[in-house]
Amino acid sequence: VVDPGRARIFAGDRYAKARAVASGSPREGTREEHTGAVTEMIDALATVDLPALGGEEHGDPNRVASAYASAYEALFEAV
């Protein structure tokens, strides 16, 4: 789950179960849930900072990869 300035990595099976439990509330549609309703039921495997990138950095895949290396690493370790 990506929020401003951070990414939280969750186990896919636990996220899917929590999503199933959170679904169907009167506040939600039939195919959507608020992320907070799901994530408050489970613990993140990892939380990593995501630095803000300027326009020039966004256009350079190598700079994006370098800036977000810790997030990619946490994601790969979780799967």
HTML snippet that shows the backbone in 3Dmol.js (N, CA, C, O; Angstrom):
<script src="https://3Dmol.org/build/3Dmol-min.js"></script>
<div id="view" style="width:600px;height:400px;position:relative"></div>
<script>
const pdb = `
ATOM      1  N   VAL A   1       0.866  -1.162   0.000  1.00  0.00           N
ATOM      2  CA  VAL A   1       0.000   0.000   0.000  1.00  0.00           C
ATOM      3  C   VAL A   1       0.912   1.223   0.000  1.00  0.00           C
ATOM      4  O   VAL A   1       1.781   1.361   0.860  1.00  0.00           O
ATOM      5  N   VAL A   2       0.705   2.104  -0.967  1.00  0.00           N
ATOM      6  CA  VAL A   2       1.532   3.305  -1.072  1.00  0.00           C
ATOM      7  C   VAL A   2       0.748   4.501  -0.547  1.00  0.00           C
ATOM      8  O   VAL A   2      -0.363   4.785  -0.996  1.00  0.00           O
ATOM      9  N   ASP A   3       1.343   5.184   0.399  1.00  0.00           N
ATOM     10  CA  ASP A   3       0.814   6.420   0.960  1.00  0.00           C
ATOM     11  C   ASP A   3       1.827   7.520   0.645  1.00  0.00           C
ATOM     12  O   ASP A   3       2.953   7.214   0.255  1.00  0.00           O
ATOM     13  N   PRO A   4       1.456   8.787   0.804  1.00  0.00           N
ATOM     14  CA  PRO A   4       2.453   9.836   0.601  1.00  0.00           C
ATOM     15  C   PRO A   4       3.655   9.631   1.525  1.00  0.00           C
ATOM     16  O   PRO A   4       3.520   9.635   2.749  1.00  0.00           O
ATOM     17  N   GLY A   5       4.806   9.456   0.933  1.00  0.00           N
ATOM     18  CA  GLY A   5       6.034   9.342   1.701  1.00  0.00           C
ATOM     19  C   GLY A   5       6.377   7.972   2.240  1.00  0.00           C
ATOM     20  O   GLY A   5       7.422   7.813   2.871  1.00  0.00           O
ATOM     21  N   ARG A   6       5.529   6.968   2.012  1.00  0.00           N
ATOM     22  CA  ARG A   6       5.858   5.637   2.523  1.00  0.00           C
ATOM     23  C   ARG A   6       5.134   4.550   1.733  1.00  0.00           C
ATOM     24  O   ARG A   6       4.135   4.792   1.054  1.00  0.00           O
ATOM     25  N   ALA A   7       5.678   3.357   1.852  1.00  0.00           N
ATOM     26  CA  ALA A   7       5.026   2.160   1.307  1.00  0.00           C
ATOM     27  C   ALA A   7       4.967   1.133   2.421  1.00  0.00           C
ATOM     28  O   ALA A   7       5.930   0.950   3.166  1.00  0.00           O
ATOM     29  N   ARG A   8       3.830   0.466   2.529  1.00  0.00           N
ATOM     30  CA  ARG A   8       3.678  -0.613   3.503  1.00  0.00           C
ATOM     31  C   ARG A   8       3.489  -1.909   2.727  1.00  0.00           C
ATOM     32  O   ARG A   8       2.667  -1.990   1.813  1.00  0.00           O
ATOM     33  N   ILE A   9       4.259  -2.911   3.104  1.00  0.00           N
ATOM     34  CA  ILE A   9       4.233  -4.206   2.434  1.00  0.00           C
ATOM     35  C   ILE A   9       3.455  -5.178   3.312  1.00  0.00           C
ATOM     36  O   ILE A   9       3.760  -5.334   4.494  1.00  0.00           O
ATOM     37  N   PHE A  10       2.454  -5.830   2.734  1.00  0.00           N
ATOM     38  CA  PHE A  10       1.618  -6.791   3.453  1.00  0.00           C
ATOM     39  C   PHE A  10       1.713  -8.154   2.788  1.00  0.00           C
ATOM     40  O   PHE A  10       1.960  -8.250   1.586  1.00  0.00           O
ATOM     41  N   ALA A  11       1.517  -9.204   3.571  1.00  0.00           N
ATOM     42  CA  ALA A  11       1.418 -10.556   3.014  1.00  0.00           C
ATOM     43  C   ALA A  11       0.130 -10.623   2.201  1.00  0.00           C
ATOM     44  O   ALA A  11      -0.941 -10.276   2.698  1.00  0.00           O
ATOM     45  N   GLY A  12       0.236 -11.064   0.966  1.00  0.00           N
ATOM     46  CA  GLY A  12      -0.906 -11.076   0.066  1.00  0.00           C
ATOM     47  C   GLY A  12      -2.081 -11.891   0.567  1.00  0.00           C
ATOM     48  O   GLY A  12      -3.230 -11.468   0.442  1.00  0.00           O
ATOM     49  N   ASP A  13      -1.802 -13.066   1.137  1.00  0.00           N
ATOM     50  CA  ASP A  13      -2.902 -13.912   1.607  1.00  0.00           C
ATOM     51  C   ASP A  13      -3.632 -13.268   2.786  1.00  0.00           C
ATOM     52  O   ASP A  13      -4.859 -13.332   2.867  1.00  0.00           O
ATOM     53  N   ARG A  14      -2.890 -12.655   3.686  1.00  0.00           N
ATOM     54  CA  ARG A  14      -3.523 -11.993   4.835  1.00  0.00           C
ATOM     55  C   ARG A  14      -4.300 -10.749   4.388  1.00  0.00           C
ATOM     56  O   ARG A  14      -5.371 -10.453   4.917  1.00  0.00           O
ATOM     57  N   TYR A  15      -3.748 -10.029   3.412  1.00  0.00           N
ATOM     58  CA  TYR A  15      -4.449  -8.857   2.883  1.00  0.00           C
ATOM     59  C   TYR A  15      -5.766  -9.285   2.233  1.00  0.00           C
ATOM     60  O   TYR A  15      -6.796  -8.643   2.435  1.00  0.00           O
ATOM     61  N   ALA A  16      -5.732 -10.361   1.459  1.00  0.00           N
ATOM     62  CA  ALA A  16      -6.947 -10.851   0.795  1.00  0.00           C
ATOM     63  C   ALA A  16      -8.009 -11.264   1.815  1.00  0.00           C
ATOM     64  O   ALA A  16      -9.191 -10.976   1.633  1.00  0.00           O
ATOM     65  N   LYS A  17      -7.590 -11.938   2.886  1.00  0.00           N
ATOM     66  CA  LYS A  17      -8.547 -12.337   3.927  1.00  0.00           C
ATOM     67  C   LYS A  17      -9.141 -11.111   4.621  1.00  0.00           C
ATOM     68  O   LYS A  17     -10.348 -11.051   4.854  1.00  0.00           O
ATOM     69  N   ALA A  18      -8.298 -10.141   4.950  1.00  0.00           N
ATOM     70  CA  ALA A  18      -8.783  -8.924   5.606  1.00  0.00           C
ATOM     71  C   ALA A  18      -9.721  -8.156   4.680  1.00  0.00           C
ATOM     72  O   ALA A  18     -10.711  -7.583   5.134  1.00  0.00           O
ATOM     73  N   ARG A  19      -9.417  -8.142   3.404  1.00  0.00           N
ATOM     74  CA  ARG A  19     -10.287  -7.470   2.435  1.00  0.00           C
ATOM     75  C   ARG A  19     -11.648  -8.145   2.381  1.00  0.00           C
ATOM     76  O   ARG A  19     -12.676  -7.473   2.302  1.00  0.00           O
ATOM     77  N   ALA A  20     -11.656  -9.467   2.424  1.00  0.00           N
ATOM     78  CA  ALA A  20     -12.922 -10.206   2.407  1.00  0.00           C
ATOM     79  C   ALA A  20     -13.756  -9.886   3.645  1.00  0.00           C
ATOM     80  O   ALA A  20     -14.977  -9.753   3.559  1.00  0.00           O
ATOM     81  N   VAL A  21     -13.097  -9.764   4.789  1.00  0.00           N
ATOM     82  CA  VAL A  21     -13.805  -9.437   6.030  1.00  0.00           C
ATOM     83  C   VAL A  21     -14.332  -8.005   5.982  1.00  0.00           C
ATOM     84  O   VAL A  21     -15.438  -7.734   6.452  1.00  0.00           O
ATOM     85  N   ALA A  22     -13.550  -7.092   5.419  1.00  0.00           N
ATOM     86  CA  ALA A  22     -13.931  -5.676   5.378  1.00  0.00           C
ATOM     87  C   ALA A  22     -15.006  -5.387   4.339  1.00  0.00           C
ATOM     88  O   ALA A  22     -15.681  -4.361   4.424  1.00  0.00           O
ATOM     89  N   SER A  23     -15.175  -6.260   3.369  1.00  0.00           N
ATOM     90  CA  SER A  23     -16.110  -5.973   2.277  1.00  0.00           C
ATOM     91  C   SER A  23     -17.553  -6.044   2.740  1.00  0.00           C
ATOM     92  O   SER A  23     -17.892  -6.731   3.703  1.00  0.00           O
ATOM     93  N   GLY A  24     -18.375  -5.323   2.033  1.00  0.00           N
ATOM     94  CA  GLY A  24     -19.806  -5.407   2.279  1.00  0.00           C
ATOM     95  C   GLY A  24     -20.366  -4.460   3.305  1.00  0.00           C
ATOM     96  O   GLY A  24     -21.545  -4.556   3.646  1.00  0.00           O
ATOM     97  N   SER A  25     -19.554  -3.537   3.815  1.00  0.00           N
ATOM     98  CA  SER A  25     -20.125  -2.581   4.764  1.00  0.00           C
ATOM     99  C   SER A  25     -21.016  -1.596   4.003  1.00  0.00           C
ATOM    100  O   SER A  25     -20.819  -1.390   2.805  1.00  0.00           O
ATOM    101  N   PRO A  26     -21.980  -0.994   4.673  1.00  0.00           N
ATOM    102  CA  PRO A  26     -22.877  -0.048   3.999  1.00  0.00           C
ATOM    103  C   PRO A  26     -22.144   1.157   3.408  1.00  0.00           C
ATOM    104  O   PRO A  26     -22.638   1.793   2.477  1.00  0.00           O
ATOM    105  N   ARG A  27     -20.976   1.465   3.944  1.00  0.00           N
ATOM    106  CA  ARG A  27     -20.201   2.618   3.494  1.00  0.00           C
ATOM    107  C   ARG A  27     -19.524   2.366   2.151  1.00  0.00           C
ATOM    108  O   ARG A  27     -19.196   3.311   1.434  1.00  0.00           O
ATOM    109  N   GLU A  28     -19.315   1.116   1.812  1.00  0.00           N
ATOM    110  CA  GLU A  28     -18.556   0.741   0.626  1.00  0.00           C
ATOM    111  C   GLU A  28     -19.469   0.310  -0.513  1.00  0.00           C
ATOM    112  O   GLU A  28     -20.645   0.011  -0.310  1.00  0.00           O
ATOM    113  N   GLY A  29     -18.913   0.285  -1.692  1.00  0.00           N
ATOM    114  CA  GLY A  29     -19.600  -0.290  -2.839  1.00  0.00           C
ATOM    115  C   GLY A  29     -19.426  -1.794  -2.820  1.00  0.00           C
ATOM    116  O   GLY A  29     -18.826  -2.344  -1.897  1.00  0.00           O
ATOM    117  N   THR A  30     -19.940  -2.449  -3.818  1.00  0.00           N
ATOM    118  CA  THR A  30     -19.851  -3.910  -3.838  1.00  0.00           C
ATOM    119  C   THR A  30     -18.455  -4.397  -4.186  1.00  0.00           C
ATOM    120  O   THR A  30     -18.117  -5.540  -3.880  1.00  0.00           O
ATOM    121  N   ARG A  31     -17.638  -3.570  -4.812  1.00  0.00           N
ATOM    122  CA  ARG A  31     -16.304  -4.008  -5.220  1.00  0.00           C
ATOM    123  C   ARG A  31     -15.182  -3.143  -4.660  1.00  0.00           C
ATOM    124  O   ARG A  31     -14.058  -3.192  -5.160  1.00  0.00           O
ATOM    125  N   GLU A  32     -15.461  -2.374  -3.658  1.00  0.00           N
ATOM    126  CA  GLU A  32     -14.417  -1.504  -3.124  1.00  0.00           C
ATOM    127  C   GLU A  32     -14.487  -1.423  -1.608  1.00  0.00           C
ATOM    128  O   GLU A  32     -15.554  -1.511  -1.002  1.00  0.00           O
ATOM    129  N   GLU A  33     -13.324  -1.255  -1.027  1.00  0.00           N
ATOM    130  CA  GLU A  33     -13.195  -1.035   0.408  1.00  0.00           C
ATOM    131  C   GLU A  33     -12.176   0.078   0.610  1.00  0.00           C
ATOM    132  O   GLU A  33     -11.269   0.253  -0.204  1.00  0.00           O
ATOM    133  N   HIS A  34     -12.326   0.819   1.685  1.00  0.00           N
ATOM    134  CA  HIS A  34     -11.299   1.790   2.034  1.00  0.00           C
ATOM    135  C   HIS A  34     -10.069   1.019   2.495  1.00  0.00           C
ATOM    136  O   HIS A  34     -10.182   0.053   3.250  1.00  0.00           O
ATOM    137  N   THR A  35      -8.919   1.438   2.049  1.00  0.00           N
ATOM    138  CA  THR A  35      -7.681   0.748   2.392  1.00  0.00           C
ATOM    139  C   THR A  35      -7.504   0.643   3.897  1.00  0.00           C
ATOM    140  O   THR A  35      -7.072  -0.394   4.398  1.00  0.00           O
ATOM    141  N   GLY A  36      -7.830   1.696   4.619  1.00  0.00           N
ATOM    142  CA  GLY A  36      -7.684   1.684   6.073  1.00  0.00           C
ATOM    143  C   GLY A  36      -8.512   0.612   6.744  1.00  0.00           C
ATOM    144  O   GLY A  36      -8.091   0.046   7.752  1.00  0.00           O
ATOM    145  N   ALA A  37      -9.686   0.323   6.201  1.00  0.00           N
ATOM    146  CA  ALA A  37     -10.532  -0.726   6.775  1.00  0.00           C
ATOM    147  C   ALA A  37      -9.860  -2.089   6.672  1.00  0.00           C
ATOM    148  O   ALA A  37     -10.071  -2.959   7.517  1.00  0.00           O
ATOM    149  N   VAL A  38      -9.060  -2.267   5.647  1.00  0.00           N
ATOM    150  CA  VAL A  38      -8.344  -3.535   5.458  1.00  0.00           C
ATOM    151  C   VAL A  38      -7.055  -3.545   6.268  1.00  0.00           C
ATOM    152  O   VAL A  38      -6.788  -4.500   6.997  1.00  0.00           O
ATOM    153  N   THR A  39      -6.258  -2.493   6.147  1.00  0.00           N
ATOM    154  CA  THR A  39      -4.933  -2.501   6.767  1.00  0.00           C
ATOM    155  C   THR A  39      -4.966  -2.400   8.285  1.00  0.00           C
ATOM    156  O   THR A  39      -3.999  -2.784   8.943  1.00  0.00           O
ATOM    157  N   GLU A  40      -6.055  -1.894   8.858  1.00  0.00           N
ATOM    158  CA  GLU A  40      -6.108  -1.828  10.323  1.00  0.00           C
ATOM    159  C   GLU A  40      -6.276  -3.215  10.936  1.00  0.00           C
ATOM    160  O   GLU A  40      -6.080  -3.377  12.141  1.00  0.00           O
ATOM    161  N   MET A  41      -6.628  -4.206  10.146  1.00  0.00           N
ATOM    162  CA  MET A  41      -6.812  -5.569  10.657  1.00  0.00           C
ATOM    163  C   MET A  41      -5.541  -6.412  10.618  1.00  0.00           C
ATOM    164  O   MET A  41      -5.483  -7.469  11.246  1.00  0.00           O
ATOM    165  N   ILE A  42      -4.524  -5.957   9.887  1.00  0.00           N
ATOM    166  CA  ILE A  42      -3.315  -6.769   9.723  1.00  0.00           C
ATOM    167  C   ILE A  42      -2.077  -5.904   9.923  1.00  0.00           C
ATOM    168  O   ILE A  42      -2.119  -4.681   9.784  1.00  0.00           O
ATOM    169  N   ASP A  43      -0.983  -6.565  10.250  1.00  0.00           N
ATOM    170  CA  ASP A  43       0.287  -5.865  10.423  1.00  0.00           C
ATOM    171  C   ASP A  43       1.078  -5.899   9.125  1.00  0.00           C
ATOM    172  O   ASP A  43       1.081  -6.899   8.408  1.00  0.00           O
ATOM    173  N   ALA A  44       1.741  -4.804   8.840  1.00  0.00           N
ATOM    174  CA  ALA A  44       2.610  -4.738   7.667  1.00  0.00           C
ATOM    175  C   ALA A  44       3.859  -5.575   7.920  1.00  0.00           C
ATOM    176  O   ALA A  44       4.376  -5.611   9.037  1.00  0.00           O
ATOM    177  N   LEU A  45       4.336  -6.242   6.881  1.00  0.00           N
ATOM    178  CA  LEU A  45       5.606  -6.960   6.972  1.00  0.00           C
ATOM    179  C   LEU A  45       6.763  -5.974   7.024  1.00  0.00           C
ATOM    180  O   LEU A  45       7.779  -6.224   7.672  1.00  0.00           O
ATOM    181  N   ALA A  46       6.598  -4.853   6.335  1.00  0.00           N
ATOM    182  CA  ALA A  46       7.631  -3.820   6.298  1.00  0.00           C
ATOM    183  C   ALA A  46       6.983  -2.483   5.973  1.00  0.00           C
ATOM    184  O   ALA A  46       5.955  -2.417   5.298  1.00  0.00           O
ATOM    185  N   THR A  47       7.601  -1.431   6.463  1.00  0.00           N
ATOM    186  CA  THR A  47       7.220  -0.066   6.109  1.00  0.00           C
ATOM    187  C   THR A  47       8.497   0.650   5.704  1.00  0.00           C
ATOM    188  O   THR A  47       9.473   0.663   6.455  1.00  0.00           O
ATOM    189  N   VAL A  48       8.490   1.238   4.528  1.00  0.00           N
ATOM    190  CA  VAL A  48       9.684   1.920   4.023  1.00  0.00           C
ATOM    191  C   VAL A  48       9.322   3.331   3.584  1.00  0.00           C
ATOM    192  O   VAL A  48       8.217   3.589   3.108  1.00  0.00           O
ATOM    193  N   ASP A  49      10.274   4.235   3.754  1.00  0.00           N
ATOM    194  CA  ASP A  49      10.086   5.615   3.320  1.00  0.00           C
ATOM    195  C   ASP A  49      10.209   5.707   1.804  1.00  0.00           C
ATOM    196  O   ASP A  49      11.020   5.014   1.190  1.00  0.00           O
ATOM    197  N   LEU A  50       9.399   6.563   1.219  1.00  0.00           N
ATOM    198  CA  LEU A  50       9.480   6.866  -0.209  1.00  0.00           C
ATOM    199  C   LEU A  50       9.757   8.357  -0.348  1.00  0.00           C
ATOM    200  O   LEU A  50       8.878   9.179  -0.091  1.00  0.00           O
ATOM    201  N   PRO A  51      10.964   8.705  -0.750  1.00  0.00           N
ATOM    202  CA  PRO A  51      11.275  10.126  -0.890  1.00  0.00           C
ATOM    203  C   PRO A  51      10.501  10.741  -2.057  1.00  0.00           C
ATOM    204  O   PRO A  51      10.242  10.085  -3.066  1.00  0.00           O
ATOM    205  N   ALA A  52      10.144  11.997  -1.898  1.00  0.00           N
ATOM    206  CA  ALA A  52       9.497  12.719  -2.993  1.00  0.00           C
ATOM    207  C   ALA A  52      10.516  12.930  -4.109  1.00  0.00           C
ATOM    208  O   ALA A  52      11.680  13.240  -3.856  1.00  0.00           O
ATOM    209  N   LEU A  53      10.065  12.759  -5.332  1.00  0.00           N
ATOM    210  CA  LEU A  53      10.942  12.938  -6.486  1.00  0.00           C
ATOM    211  C   LEU A  53      10.472  14.128  -7.305  1.00  0.00           C
ATOM    212  O   LEU A  53       9.274  14.331  -7.501  1.00  0.00           O
ATOM    213  N   GLY A  54      11.428  14.908  -7.778  1.00  0.00           N
ATOM    214  CA  GLY A  54      11.102  16.034  -8.639  1.00  0.00           C
ATOM    215  C   GLY A  54      10.813  15.571 -10.057  1.00  0.00           C
ATOM    216  O   GLY A  54      11.012  14.402 -10.389  1.00  0.00           O
ATOM    217  N   GLY A  55      10.351  16.478 -10.879  1.00  0.00           N
ATOM    218  CA  GLY A  55       9.988  16.151 -12.254  1.00  0.00           C
ATOM    219  C   GLY A  55      11.126  15.549 -13.051  1.00  0.00           C
ATOM    220  O   GLY A  55      10.916  14.619 -13.831  1.00  0.00           O
ATOM    221  N   GLU A  56      12.322  16.067 -12.864  1.00  0.00           N
ATOM    222  CA  GLU A  56      13.478  15.552 -13.596  1.00  0.00           C
ATOM    223  C   GLU A  56      13.799  14.120 -13.173  1.00  0.00           C
ATOM    224  O   GLU A  56      14.164  13.291 -14.006  1.00  0.00           O
ATOM    225  N   GLU A  57      13.665  13.833 -11.893  1.00  0.00           N
ATOM    226  CA  GLU A  57      13.932  12.484 -11.389  1.00  0.00           C
ATOM    227  C   GLU A  57      12.899  11.484 -11.900  1.00  0.00           C
ATOM    228  O   GLU A  57      13.239  10.345 -12.219  1.00  0.00           O
ATOM    229  N   HIS A  58      11.636  11.910 -11.980  1.00  0.00           N
ATOM    230  CA  HIS A  58      10.569  11.019 -12.453  1.00  0.00           C
ATOM    231  C   HIS A  58      10.846  10.506 -13.857  1.00  0.00           C
ATOM    232  O   HIS A  58      10.457   9.389 -14.198  1.00  0.00           O
ATOM    233  N   GLY A  59      11.508  11.303 -14.667  1.00  0.00           N
ATOM    234  CA  GLY A  59      11.773  10.923 -16.048  1.00  0.00           C
ATOM    235  C   GLY A  59      12.985  10.039 -16.233  1.00  0.00           C
ATOM    236  O   GLY A  59      13.268   9.615 -17.353  1.00  0.00           O
ATOM    237  N   ASP A  60      13.705   9.752 -15.174  1.00  0.00           N
ATOM    238  CA  ASP A  60      14.929   8.954 -15.271  1.00  0.00           C
ATOM    239  C   ASP A  60      14.748   7.651 -14.500  1.00  0.00           C
ATOM    240  O   ASP A  60      14.818   7.647 -13.271  1.00  0.00           O
ATOM    241  N   PRO A  61      14.514   6.539 -15.209  1.00  0.00           N
ATOM    242  CA  PRO A  61      14.277   5.257 -14.528  1.00  0.00           C
ATOM    243  C   PRO A  61      15.391   4.851 -13.567  1.00  0.00           C
ATOM    244  O   PRO A  61      15.118   4.237 -12.535  1.00  0.00           O
ATOM    245  N   ASN A  62      16.627   5.179 -13.883  1.00  0.00           N
ATOM    246  CA  ASN A  62      17.731   4.819 -12.993  1.00  0.00           C
ATOM    247  C   ASN A  62      17.666   5.592 -11.681  1.00  0.00           C
ATOM    248  O   ASN A  62      17.964   5.043 -10.620  1.00  0.00           O
ATOM    249  N   ARG A  63      17.281   6.855 -11.749  1.00  0.00           N
ATOM    250  CA  ARG A  63      17.164   7.655 -10.525  1.00  0.00           C
ATOM    251  C   ARG A  63      15.971   7.207  -9.690  1.00  0.00           C
ATOM    252  O   ARG A  63      16.039   7.204  -8.461  1.00  0.00           O
ATOM    253  N   VAL A  64      14.882   6.831 -10.349  1.00  0.00           N
ATOM    254  CA  VAL A  64      13.717   6.311  -9.625  1.00  0.00           C
ATOM    255  C   VAL A  64      14.099   5.013  -8.919  1.00  0.00           C
ATOM    256  O   VAL A  64      13.801   4.831  -7.738  1.00  0.00           O
ATOM    257  N   ALA A  65      14.755   4.117  -9.643  1.00  0.00           N
ATOM    258  CA  ALA A  65      15.167   2.836  -9.058  1.00  0.00           C
ATOM    259  C   ALA A  65      16.100   3.048  -7.878  1.00  0.00           C
ATOM    260  O   ALA A  65      15.983   2.360  -6.863  1.00  0.00           O
ATOM    261  N   SER A  66      17.010   3.977  -7.997  1.00  0.00           N
ATOM    262  CA  SER A  66      17.946   4.255  -6.907  1.00  0.00           C
ATOM    263  C   SER A  66      17.224   4.842  -5.693  1.00  0.00           C
ATOM    264  O   SER A  66      17.487   4.442  -4.559  1.00  0.00           O
ATOM    265  N   ALA A  67      16.322   5.783  -5.930  1.00  0.00           N
ATOM    266  CA  ALA A  67      15.610   6.431  -4.824  1.00  0.00           C
ATOM    267  C   ALA A  67      14.702   5.465  -4.081  1.00  0.00           C
ATOM    268  O   ALA A  67      14.516   5.586  -2.870  1.00  0.00           O
ATOM    269  N   TYR A  68      14.136   4.503  -4.806  1.00  0.00           N
ATOM    270  CA  TYR A  68      13.173   3.575  -4.210  1.00  0.00           C
ATOM    271  C   TYR A  68      13.746   2.176  -4.005  1.00  0.00           C
ATOM    272  O   TYR A  68      12.988   1.220  -3.845  1.00  0.00           O
ATOM    273  N   ALA A  69      15.054   2.044  -4.008  1.00  0.00           N
ATOM    274  CA  ALA A  69      15.697   0.734  -3.880  1.00  0.00           C
ATOM    275  C   ALA A  69      15.265  -0.001  -2.617  1.00  0.00           C
ATOM    276  O   ALA A  69      15.019  -1.206  -2.667  1.00  0.00           O
ATOM    277  N   SER A  70      15.167   0.690  -1.496  1.00  0.00           N
ATOM    278  CA  SER A  70      14.785   0.008  -0.253  1.00  0.00           C
ATOM    279  C   SER A  70      13.350  -0.504  -0.323  1.00  0.00           C
ATOM    280  O   SER A  70      13.045  -1.556   0.240  1.00  0.00           O
ATOM    281  N   ALA A  71      12.469   0.216  -1.001  1.00  0.00           N
ATOM    282  CA  ALA A  71      11.079  -0.237  -1.152  1.00  0.00           C
ATOM    283  C   ALA A  71      11.016  -1.473  -2.041  1.00  0.00           C
ATOM    284  O   ALA A  71      10.303  -2.427  -1.728  1.00  0.00           O
ATOM    285  N   TYR A  72      11.751  -1.462  -3.140  1.00  0.00           N
ATOM    286  CA  TYR A  72      11.786  -2.630  -4.022  1.00  0.00           C
ATOM    287  C   TYR A  72      12.334  -3.844  -3.276  1.00  0.00           C
ATOM    288  O   TYR A  72      11.806  -4.950  -3.391  1.00  0.00           O
ATOM    289  N   GLU A  73      13.389  -3.622  -2.518  1.00  0.00           N
ATOM    290  CA  GLU A  73      14.013  -4.712  -1.762  1.00  0.00           C
ATOM    291  C   GLU A  73      13.033  -5.310  -0.748  1.00  0.00           C
ATOM    292  O   GLU A  73      12.937  -6.531  -0.628  1.00  0.00           O
ATOM    293  N   ALA A  74      12.316  -4.467  -0.029  1.00  0.00           N
ATOM    294  CA  ALA A  74      11.331  -4.951   0.951  1.00  0.00           C
ATOM    295  C   ALA A  74      10.222  -5.737   0.267  1.00  0.00           C
ATOM    296  O   ALA A  74       9.761  -6.750   0.793  1.00  0.00           O
ATOM    297  N   LEU A  75       9.796  -5.278  -0.892  1.00  0.00           N
ATOM    298  CA  LEU A  75       8.751  -5.982  -1.633  1.00  0.00           C
ATOM    299  C   LEU A  75       9.237  -7.353  -2.091  1.00  0.00           C
ATOM    300  O   LEU A  75       8.527  -8.345  -1.928  1.00  0.00           O
ATOM    301  N   PHE A  76      10.423  -7.419  -2.657  1.00  0.00           N
ATOM    302  CA  PHE A  76      10.959  -8.698  -3.131  1.00  0.00           C
ATOM    303  C   PHE A  76      11.200  -9.673  -1.988  1.00  0.00           C
ATOM    304  O   PHE A  76      11.012 -10.878  -2.157  1.00  0.00           O
ATOM    305  N   GLU A  77      11.609  -9.178  -0.835  1.00  0.00           N
ATOM    306  CA  GLU A  77      11.810 -10.053   0.323  1.00  0.00           C
ATOM    307  C   GLU A  77      10.495 -10.630   0.826  1.00  0.00           C
ATOM    308  O   GLU A  77      10.474 -11.719   1.400  1.00  0.00           O
ATOM    309  N   ALA A  78       9.400  -9.912   0.616  1.00  0.00           N
ATOM    310  CA  ALA A  78       8.092 -10.354   1.107  1.00  0.00           C
ATOM    311  C   ALA A  78       7.456 -11.421   0.222  1.00  0.00           C
ATOM    312  O   ALA A  78       6.594 -12.170   0.681  1.00  0.00           O
ATOM    313  N   VAL A  79       7.867 -11.497  -1.029  1.00  0.00           N
ATOM    314  CA  VAL A  79       7.237 -12.472  -1.940  1.00  0.00           C
ATOM    315  C   VAL A  79       8.055 -13.696  -2.166  1.00  0.00           C
ATOM    316  O   VAL A  79       7.642 -14.587  -2.907  1.00  0.00           O
TER     317      VAL A  79
END
`;
const viewer = $3Dmol.createViewer("view");
viewer.addModel(pdb, "pdb");
viewer.setStyle({}, {cartoon: {color: "spectrum"}});
viewer.zoomTo();
viewer.render();
</script>
